[in-house]
């Protein structure tokens, strides 16, 4: 990796003019999201052949709060999403090159 930019965001608060977590009515009723964490990396990666590629990687964690229990207690459950994204034109050109080499 040649360089990267890291962005870290999150919220534990209900939606307000400054931001926060906003649930749809169904989610709010049955399993409200009580916290969100978001990490984003914008990276310049050097491939094995020396080519520089711009990619984006992210991790998003949403915490759902379920109320299953008769005693009113709640279960906090994380929902984790991660991904790596590269520009479509780079992926297509790499796929064409790899097909020509086989």
C-alpha positions as CSV (number, residue, x, y, z in Angstrom):
1,X,0.0,0.0,0.0
2,X,1.4,3.4,-1.0
3,X,-0.9,5.6,1.1
4,X,-4.3,5.8,2.6
5,X,-6.9,8.2,4.2
6,X,-8.8,6.9,7.2
7,X,-12.3,8.2,8.2
8,X,-13.9,7.2,11.5
9,X,-17.6,8.1,12.2
10,X,-20.2,6.8,14.5
11,X,-23.3,7.7,16.6
12,X,-25.2,6.5,19.6
13,X,-27.8,9.2,19.6
14,X,-31.3,9.4,18.2
15,X,-31.6,11.5,15.0
16,X,-31.5,15.2,15.5
17,X,-30.3,18.2,13.4
18,X,-26.7,17.3,14.1
19,X,-27.1,13.7,13.0
20,X,-27.7,10.5,14.8
21,X,-29.3,7.1,14.2
22,X,-32.7,7.1,12.5
23,X,-34.8,3.9,12.4
24,X,-37.7,3.1,10.1
25,X,-41.0,2.6,12.1
26,X,-40.8,-1.3,11.8
27,X,-37.1,-1.4,12.9
28,X,-37.8,1.1,15.7
29,X,-40.6,-1.1,17.1
30,X,-39.0,-4.6,16.9
31,X,-35.2,-4.2,16.9
32,X,-34.0,-0.5,17.0
33,X,-30.5,0.3,16.0
34,X,-29.0,2.0,19.0
35,X,-25.4,2.6,17.7
36,X,-23.6,2.8,14.4
37,X,-19.8,2.7,13.8
38,X,-18.3,3.4,10.4
39,X,-14.7,3.1,9.3
40,X,-13.6,4.0,5.8
41,X,-10.2,3.7,4.1
42,X,-9.4,5.3,0.8
43,X,-6.3,3.6,-0.4
44,X,-3.7,3.8,-3.1
45,X,-2.5,0.2,-3.6
46,X,0.5,-1.0,-5.6
47,X,-0.2,-4.2,-7.5
48,X,2.4,-6.9,-8.1
49,X,3.0,-5.5,-11.6
50,X,3.7,-2.0,-10.2
51,X,0.3,-0.5,-11.2
52,X,-1.3,1.9,-8.7
53,X,-4.9,1.3,-8.0
54,X,-7.4,3.5,-6.0
55,X,-9.7,1.4,-3.8
56,X,-12.1,2.0,-1.0
57,X,-12.6,-0.3,2.0
58,X,-15.2,0.0,4.7
59,X,-16.5,-1.5,7.8
60,X,-20.0,-0.7,9.2
61,X,-21.3,-2.0,12.5
62,X,-24.9,-1.5,13.4
63,X,-26.0,-2.6,16.9
64,X,-29.6,-3.9,17.0
65,X,-31.5,-4.1,20.3
66,X,-33.8,-7.1,20.6
67,X,-36.4,-7.5,23.3
68,X,-37.1,-11.2,23.4
69,X,-37.4,-11.7,27.1
70,X,-40.4,-11.7,29.4
71,X,-38.5,-9.9,32.1
72,X,-38.0,-6.9,29.8
73,X,-34.3,-7.3,29.4
74,X,-32.7,-6.6,26.0
75,X,-30.1,-8.3,23.8
76,X,-27.7,-6.1,21.9
77,X,-26.6,-7.7,18.6
78,X,-24.0,-6.4,16.1
79,X,-24.6,-6.5,12.4
80,X,-21.3,-6.2,10.6
81,X,-20.7,-5.3,7.0
82,X,-17.3,-5.1,5.3
83,X,-16.3,-4.5,1.7
84,X,-13.6,-3.6,-0.7
85,X,-14.5,-1.6,-3.8
86,X,-12.4,-0.8,-6.9
87,X,-13.4,1.2,-9.9
88,X,-15.4,-0.7,-12.5
89,X,-13.1,0.3,-15.4
90,X,-10.0,-1.0,-13.6
91,X,-11.7,-4.3,-12.8
92,X,-13.0,-4.8,-16.4
93,X,-9.5,-4.0,-17.9
94,X,-7.8,-6.4,-15.5
95,X,-10.4,-9.1,-16.4
96,X,-9.8,-8.6,-20.1
97,X,-6.0,-8.7,-19.6
98,X,-6.2,-11.9,-17.6
99,X,-8.5,-13.6,-20.2
100,X,-6.0,-12.7,-23.0
101,X,-3.1,-14.3,-20.9
102,X,-4.9,-17.6,-20.5
